[in-house]
């Protein structure tokens, strides 16, 4: 098929740029194959998400999700599969947890740090260790989820314990998680975009129409719904703005080349992009996991009819860390800010930007190479991360204030879902942009 050059593209003004770029992508055989392969893998994921484990009481499962905030949070990362208690109920959350743990352990353990510096071989070994770690994490999470659901009456016909039916459910849920991870890696390798992120994205998009439709049917407040829609568009715009925002640090490169029988010095300039929000959604995952878990555990130990000290403590934690209470969201905000700085600085130390610049003959004007460059970049990163940390904190607590401002409680604005959806969409569009530019097409990201 004849490729369409940029000059010809500039003459077409009848179609919007994004639509025309998507049409161009479908005209290229290999790029069309990547897009169709990605869509096929997402369809398979949605089929697997509706295969339930045996012995589930659907009505009790629905009631458990209404009363358990932790289940709703975990359902986000299962792509809606936990709401059906399917074999893919764990989603890719154990793999995400294993990836986060490995990212924290790499700079701490010397052997892992040395392995990470061995190029492609080191990255493959660390990825292999991440897969190994995801299996026991998935087993523990499957056991914990089944225990919670058993206590909620969702599995009334299962004699829960170390027996064959229970082990079969745990193993099937582990297999479902690793199958989704495999699908995600196939998408990354043969499709378009980051596969694991697209699995989460697909689950959120698939459940979004049901949530919106239910909220519209249950709510009779037109003004509140309109205000909620305005808030949603503002949040989406802000997420795009902060996701793309970056501080460009000027960098110069100098090298010596042999020309005309003598050594000549050549130089060039570029910039080093430091993102305002380089941590992405990871701080929100950390914060919500830590805040939700104590309140959920306390809810199983509280007894309103008892007056002993342990029951009162459990009641205090259950009431204070309830998603409808202000202390819950205040703690979320503080933890999001802390984890944003923690994750950003940990990943920044792993990148060793100052060392890479020095090894490639690059330097920042006015800053000496080596440790002074590292200190300078750290100071700049800390300053711009304040903006990203406060933004993520506001995004995290926004549902609490929007719910009270609009008085629409049946349709909750999930800022975490919006952050994931917008981030994955931008990353996929960026990769499609790169594929089009390599084929002499004009892209759509300005």
N, C-alpha and C positions, 0 to 999 in steps of 0.2 A: 504494500500500500504506500502511495506517495505521501511523504511527510509534508506538512504544511509549514512553511517558514514564517518567521516573525513578521516580515513585511506584509505578507498576505493577511496575517491575522489582524494587523492594525487597520485594514480596510473594512473589517467586519464590525459594525457599530450597532447592528440591530439587536444583538443578543447581549445580556449582561455578561460581564467578564467571568464570573464564577460558573455560570451555566455553560458558557462556551468552552471553558477549560475542562469541565467534566465531560462534555461531548468529545473534545479532543483526546482525553484520556481513554475513552471507550473506543476510539478509532485505532489506537495503537494495540496490536495483537497481544504483545507480552504484558503491557500494562493493564489491558482489559482482563487478561487471565489472572493477574494478581488481585484485581478488585473482585472478580467473581469467586476466586478461591477464598478470599477473606469472608465474603458473604456466605459461602457454603459452610465454612467452619462455624460461623455464628449461628446458622440454622441448626447445625448438629448440636451445638451447645444448648439451644433452646429446647430441642427434643429431649436431651438428657435431663434438663432441669425439671421436666414434668414426669419423670419416672420415680414414683415414690417408694419408700421402703415399706415392708408389709406391717400391718397391724396399727395403722394410724387412725386416730379419731379426728376427722376434719374439723368438727365444731369445737372440740377442745383445743385444737391447734390454733384456730382463729382467736379464741379467747386468750390463749397464752401470749400471742403477739400483741394483743391490746393491753396486757398488763405487764409485759416484760420489755423494758426499753433495750436491754442488751440483745434480745433476739432480733429486734428491728434493726439495730446497728449491724449485727452479723449478717442479716439478710441482705444488706446493701452490698457486701463483698461476695456473697454467694450468687449475685445476679438474680435475686428473687427465688432461688431454688430452695432456700430454707423455709420459706412460707408454705411450700408443698411437702417439706421434709423428704426431698428426693435424694437419690444416691449422690447428687452433686450439691448437697445442702451446705457443705463447708466452703464451696466455691474455691477461689484461689487464695483465700485469706491465710491458710497455713504457709503457703509458698511466699506470700508477701511478708509474713512475720519472719520466716527463715531468712529472706533476703535482707531485712532490716537488721536482724541479729548478726548476720555475716558482715554487713557494712560496718557495724560497731566493733566487731571482733578483729577485723583485718588490721586496723592501726594499733590494736592493743597487743595482739599475739605476734611475736617477731617472725615466726615461721610463715604465718599467713601473709604478713606484710611483705616478706621476701618473695613469696609466691606470686603476689599481685603485681610485682615488678618484672615478671618474666614474660611479659607480652601476651600473645594469644594463648599459649599453653597455660600460663598462670590463670587467665580469666576462665578458661575451660575447666580447670581443676576446682576453682572456687565455685563456679556454677554447679559442678558435680556435688561438692560438699553441701551446697544450698539445697539441692534436691534430696540428698540423704537426710538433712535436718528437717525438711518439710514433712517427712513420713511420721516420725514420733510426735511432732507438733500436731499433725492432723489426727493422729490416734488420740492424743489427750483432748483435743478440742471435740472430736466426735463423742468420746466418752462423756465429757462435760455437758455437751448439748443434749445427748440422750438422757442423761441424769436429770437435767432441768425439765425436759419435756415429760419424762416419766413422772416426776413429782407434780407436774401440772395436769396429769391425767390424759396426756396426748397418746400415750402408749399403754392403754389399760390392760391389754391382753398379753403383754410381754412380761415374763418373770425375769426382771432385770437382775443381772449378776454375771458371773464368769461362766456363762453357758453358751451353747452353740448359737441360738438365735441372736443373742446380744453381740457375740463376736462376729457373726455374719453381717450384722448391720454396721458395726464399726469398720470392718474390712471393706465392705461395699462403699462406705463413705470416703475412706482413704483412697480407694481405687477411683472414685469419682473425681476427687480433687486432683490426683495425678493425671487423670485423663484430660481434665480441663487445662492443666499446665501444659500437657503435650499439645493440645489444640492451639494454645496460645503461642507456643514455640514454633509450630508449623506456620501460623500466621506471620510471625516475625520473619521466618526464613523464606517462605514462598509467597506470602501475601503482601499487604500494605499496612504499615503501622506497627505499633507495639502490641503483640498478641495478648499478653496478660491484661494490659490496660483495656484493650478492646473487649475482652470477655466481661470485665466489670461494666464497661460502657454499654455493652449489649443488654446486660441484665437491667441496668437502670432505665434505658430507653424502653425496654419491653414492658416494664411495670409502670412507667410514667403515665400512659393514657388511662390505665385503670385507676390510679391514684387521683388524677385530675378529674376524671369522670365521676368518681365517687364523691369527691369534694364538692363538685358543682351540683350534684343531685341532693346532697345533704344540706347544703348551705342555701339560705334564702336572703343573703345580704349582698345585693349587687354592688353597693359602694365599696364594701370590704373586699370583694373579689377584684374589683377594678384597681383598688389601691395595692392589693397583693400582686397583681400583674405588673404594675408600675415598679414595685420593689424588685420583682424578679428581673425585669429588664435592666434596672440599675445595677443589680448584683452581677449579672452576666457581663455588662459593659465594664464594670470595675475589675472583674476577674480577668478579662482579656487585657485590660490596660496594665495591671500589675504583673500578669504572666509574661507579657512582652517587654516590660520595662527593664532597662539595663543601664549600667554605668560603663561607658567605654573608656578604658584606660589606654592611653597612647603607648605604643611599643615600637621601637626601632630595631632593625636588624642590620648588622654590619658583617661583611665577609670579605675574605681576600681571594682574588682569582688571578690566575697566571695568564697574562695577555700581552702580546707584543714583546715577549722576552723579558718581562718584568712583572712583579706582583702589583696588582691594583686593588684598591679598596672600594667596594661597592656597598651601598646601603639602601634600605627600603623601610617604609613605615607602614604600620597597621594598627590595630587596636585589640585589646583584650576585653571581651564582654563579661561583665559581672552582673548577674541577674538580681533584681530586687527581691524576687521570690524564687530562690533556687531550691528551696526545700519542697515545693509542690504541696501535695496533700498529706505527706507523711506526718507532720506535726498534729494535724487534726485526728489522724488515726491513733497516734499515741495518746493524745489527750482524752479522747472519748473512751478509749479502752480502759484507761486508768480510772476515770471518773465513774463510769458505769458499773464496773466490776464490784467495788465495795458495797454500793447500795443494793446491788442484786443479791450478793451474798448475805447482807444484813437482813434482807426481806425474808429469808428462810429461817432466821434465828429469832426474829421478833415475835413476841406474844402479847397482844394488847391486854389480855386478861391477867398477865403475870406482872408482879411488881418488883422482881429481883433486879439486881444491878446489870447483869448481862442482857436481859431483855430490854431494859431502858436504853442501854448503849446501842443495841441493834436497832431499836425504834428511832433513835436520834439520827443514826447514819442513813436509815431508810428514808426518813422524812427530809433530811438536809440534802441528800444526793438524789432526790427525785427530779426528773426532767422538768417538772412544772415549778420547781422552787428556784429562787434567785441564787442561793449559794452554789447550786449545781453549775449554773452558767458562769458565775464569777470564777469558780475554780477552773472551768474549761478555758476561759480567756487567759488566765495566768499560765496554765500549763501549755497552751498553744504557743504563747510568746516564748516560754523557756525552751520548749522542744524545737522551735524554729531556729533559735540561735545554736542549740546543741547540734542538731542534724546538719545545719549549714556549715558550721566550723569543722565538724568531723569529716564531712565529704571534701571540704576545701583542703584540709591537711592531707588527705589521700591523693589529691590531684598533683600536689607539689609543683604548682605553677612557676614559682621562682626558680626551682631547679631546672625545669624544662626550658625556661627562657634562657638561662645561663648556658645550658648545654647546646642550645641552638644559636648562640650568638646574639640573643635578643636582650634588650634592656629598656627600662622605663626612663625617659629623659629626666635628669636631675636626681635619680635614685641609683645608688650603687648596687651592682648585682649581688646575689646571694641573700644573706639574712636581712639586710636592709630592705630589699625588694619584697621579701616575705612579710616583714613587719608592715610595710606600706600597704600591701594588698590586703592584709588582715584588717588594718584600720579602716580602709575604704569599705571592705565587705561588712564590717560590723556596723558602720554608719548607715549603709543602704539597707541592711537587713532589718534595722529598726522599722523602716517603712513596711517591708514585707511581713514582719512579725505582727505588727499592729493591724495590718490589713487582714491577715489570716485570723487573728483573734476576733476582729469585728465580724468577719464572715462566719465564724463558728457560732457566735452568740446571736447573730441576726434573727434566727427563727424565733427566739424567745420574745424579742421586742416586736417583730412583725406580727406575731400571733396576737399580742395584746393591742397593737395599733389598729389592726384590721378586724379583730374579734372574729376571725375565721379560724376555728379550731379543727374543723374536719379536714382541712387541706393545709398541711404544714409545709412551709418552704424549707426544703432540705438544702442548705447551702453546701454541705459536703458533696451531695450528689451533683449540684451545679458545678462545683469546682472540678470534680472528676470529669464530667461531661465536656466542659469547655476545654479543659487541659488536654484530654484525649483527642478531641476534635481538632484543636490547633496543631497538635503533633502530627496527626494523620494528614491534615491539609499541607503541613510543611513538607512531609515526605512526598506527597503527590506533586507539590510544587517543584521539588528537586527532580523528580522523575520527568516532569514535563520540560524543565529547562535543559536537561540532558538530551532531549529529543528536539531541540530548537523550537519549542512552543513557548509562548508567553504565559507566565504564571498569573495567579490571582491574588497572591499575598503581596501587599505593598509595604 
